[in-house]
């Protein structure tokens, strides 16, 4: 049996976003040249950003950031207080966060030519269109 999942799209407060690393479930990676490049590029392009992927953390008002770290940093740089997000269930969110890490590693290994780390965003855009 296939599960049906409906994604909710809403603006979420940037100061209520936490990463896997901040929750002690991942490694904090340094802010390197490549990350700074993408953050600056996105900040210059400005809003609207593609929606980030988040999982609500039960009864806390916080959200686990699953995909969209660079967009969040660009929004912070532009002094935004909220960002457009797709809310996904916890089981999908944790799986997507793990997949995102693997896809980023593949991109790093191949000089970002394969664009594997774009897949979670493409999935989210596809799912969001299905919700309309």
Phi and psi in degrees as a GROMACS rama.xvg file:
@    title "Ramachandran Plot"
@    xaxis  label "Phi"
@    yaxis  label "Psi"
@TYPE xy
-91.2113  132.964  UNK-2
-77.2125  140.032  UNK-3
-97.0485  131.509  UNK-4
-127.504  125.969  UNK-5
-106.51  125.98  UNK-6
-93.5177  138.694  UNK-7
-100.103  133.405  UNK-8
-108.527  128.367  UNK-9
-159.345  164.467  UNK-10
-82.1201  134.205  UNK-11
-120.749  147.488  UNK-12
-67.2439  130.155  UNK-13
-61.5123  -34.7121  UNK-14
-74.779  -1.43442  UNK-15
-105.901  12.8288  UNK-16
-96.1213  136.689  UNK-17
-130.293  150.772  UNK-18
-99.9112  167.332  UNK-19
-59.1087  -40.9336  UNK-20
-63.1651  -40.9571  UNK-21
-66.2024  -23.1157  UNK-22
-90.6294  2.81346  UNK-23
80.3306  16.4873  UNK-24
-109.497  9.51184  UNK-25
-160.038  -177.598  UNK-26
-104.736  135.531  UNK-27
-77.4687  122.123  UNK-28
-97.7951  146.031  UNK-29
-66.9915  153.76  UNK-30
-80.4487  90.277  UNK-31
-90.1004  -179.314  UNK-32
-58.3602  -42.8516  UNK-33
-63.6173  -42.7179  UNK-34
-64.9552  -43.8459  UNK-35
-60.5671  -39.6827  UNK-36
-58.0829  -50.4381  UNK-37
-66.3196  -39.3029  UNK-38
-62.9473  -46.9293  UNK-39
-63.6536  -40.9474  UNK-40
-61.4618  -48.2237  UNK-41
-64.971  -39.4036  UNK-42
-63.1634  -39.4338  UNK-43
-67.0853  -39.6693  UNK-44
-66.4064  -32.875  UNK-45
69.0479  -171.386  UNK-46
-68.9993  155.614  UNK-47
-87.7022  138.595  UNK-48
-86.4792  156.016  UNK-49
-61.2105  149.608  UNK-50
-63.8287  142.812  UNK-51
-81.6542  165.816  UNK-52
-107.205  128.008  UNK-53
-136.676  155.473  UNK-54
-119.02  120.927  UNK-55
-60.721  135.18  UNK-56
-92.4486  115.656  UNK-57
-44.3504  128.529  UNK-58
55.3697  27.7923  UNK-59
-121.782  -21.8037  UNK-60
81.5922  -0.0129067  UNK-61
-101.514  162.498  UNK-62
-132.14  136.719  UNK-63
-83.3151  123.122  UNK-64
-78.6957  116.102  UNK-65
-96.4048  -38.766  UNK-66
-152.733  137.055  UNK-67
122.303  18.7369  UNK-68
-56.3476  -43.7921  UNK-69
-63.5179  -39.8485  UNK-70
-64.7023  -37.9206  UNK-71
-64.7222  -44.3869  UNK-72
-63.9342  -38.6536  UNK-73
-65.0481  -42.0533  UNK-74
-62.836  -40.9585  UNK-75
-61.7424  -43.0395  UNK-76
-60.7763  -34.4936  UNK-77
-88.1032  10.7527  UNK-78
61.589  31.0993  UNK-79
-76.7063  150.175  UNK-80
-108.306  -18.0739  UNK-81
-131.974  159.88  UNK-82
-143.571  146.139  UNK-83
-66.83  133.154  UNK-84
-143.064  152.488  UNK-85
-104.062  124.633  UNK-86
-88.6287  124.595  UNK-87
-120.717  149.769  UNK-88
-60.823  155.672  UNK-89
-57.4086  -43.4416  UNK-90
-63.3704  -39.6931  UNK-91
-70.9485  -41.7096  UNK-92
-58.8546  -47.0928  UNK-93
-65.8461  -40.2071  UNK-94
-64.8524  -41.6895  UNK-95
-66.2496  -37.7817  UNK-96
-62.5707  -42.2311  UNK-97
-65.207  -44.5675  UNK-98
-62.4703  -40.3919  UNK-99
-60.3415  -41.4638  UNK-100
-61.2067  -46.1014  UNK-101
-63.0668  -44.0585  UNK-102
-64.1972  -37.9141  UNK-103
-64.028  -40.8716  UNK-104
-62.2661  -41.1962  UNK-105
-61.7101  -46.802  UNK-106
-58.2973  -44.3938  UNK-107
-60.1157  -45.4162  UNK-108
-61.9116  -31.094  UNK-109
-111.621  25.2543  UNK-110
62.4881  29.7492  UNK-111
61.4632  20.2988  UNK-112
-80.4179  -25.664  UNK-113
-84.5758  -20.0463  UNK-114
56.6115  35.891  UNK-115
-63.2015  -34.7358  UNK-116
-71.7813  -3.86652  UNK-117
-80.6641  -14.3799  UNK-118
-60.592  -43.5268  UNK-119
-59.5056  -39.2237  UNK-120
-67.3015  -39.8647  UNK-121
-63.7898  -40.7192  UNK-122
-60.1192  -46.1873  UNK-123
-63.1727  -42.0289  UNK-124
-63.0562  -41.9692  UNK-125
-62.6806  -46.866  UNK-126
-65.7387  -38.1983  UNK-127
-64.2463  -39.2019  UNK-128
-64.7068  -35.3933  UNK-129
-66.573  -24.5603  UNK-130
-77.7936  -17.6204  UNK-131
